[in-house]
Amino acid sequence: MSSKAEQILAGLGGAGNVVEIEACITRLRTEVEDASKVDEKALKAAGAHGVVSSGTVVQVVVGPEADTLAEDIEDLM
């Protein structure tokens, strides 16, 4: 089974679709190339509490582990 970071990265459309990712308290704030590649159901299945999208900016609400997840996802990219 893949890690939570791998599942979230896949839900964001893969490493090639993520322009930028940073942790912001309880969220992963990301910018993606193509918002249509973001799979909100996959993100929630990976443990996201919610997903807020506005154009190419996607915030994934993950709780207090946001910092750790952002680092793990950056390592995968």
C-alpha positions in Angstrom: 0.0 0.0 0.0 1.3 3.4 -0.8 2.0 6.1 1.8 -0.5 8.9 2.5 2.0 11.3 0.8 2.0 9.2 -2.3 -1.8 9.0 -2.3 -2.2 12.7 -1.9 0.4 13.4 -4.7 -1.5 11.0 -7.0 -4.8 12.8 -6.1 -3.2 16.1 -7.1 -2.6 14.6 -10.6 1.0 13.4 -9.9 4.3 15.1 -9.5 4.3 16.5 -13.0 1.1 18.4 -12.2 2.2 20.0 -8.9 3.9 23.4 -9.5 4.3 24.2 -5.8 3.4 22.7 -2.4 3.7 24.1 1.1 2.3 23.5 4.5 0.0 26.1 6.0 -1.0 25.1 9.5 -3.4 22.3 8.8 -3.5 22.4 5.1 -1.3 21.6 2.1 -1.4 24.6 -0.1 -0.6 23.6 -3.7 -0.6 25.1 -7.1 -1.2 22.7 -10.0 -0.7 22.9 -13.8 -4.1 21.3 -14.6 -6.9 21.5 -12.1 -8.9 18.9 -14.0 -6.3 16.3 -13.0 -7.1 16.8 -9.3 -9.1 13.9 -7.9 -11.0 15.1 -4.8 -12.4 11.6 -4.0 -8.8 10.2 -4.1 -7.6 13.0 -1.8 -10.4 12.3 0.7 -9.7 8.5 0.5 -6.1 9.3 1.4 -7.3 11.0 4.6 -7.9 14.6 3.6 -10.7 16.2 5.7 -11.6 18.5 2.8 -10.4 20.0 -0.4 -10.7 23.7 -1.4 -10.1 24.5 -5.0 -9.9 27.9 -6.7 -8.6 27.7 -10.3 -5.1 26.1 -10.1 -4.8 26.6 -6.3 -5.8 23.6 -4.3 -5.8 23.4 -0.6 -5.9 19.9 1.0 -7.0 20.0 4.6 -5.0 17.3 6.4 -4.8 18.4 10.0 -1.6 18.9 12.1 0.5 16.5 10.0 0.6 19.1 7.1 4.3 19.9 7.6 5.3 16.3 7.6 3.2 15.5 4.6 4.5 18.5 2.6 8.1 17.3 3.2 7.2 13.8 2.3 5.5 14.9 -0.9 8.4 17.2 -1.9 10.8 14.2 -1.4 8.6 12.2 -3.8 8.8 14.9 -6.5 
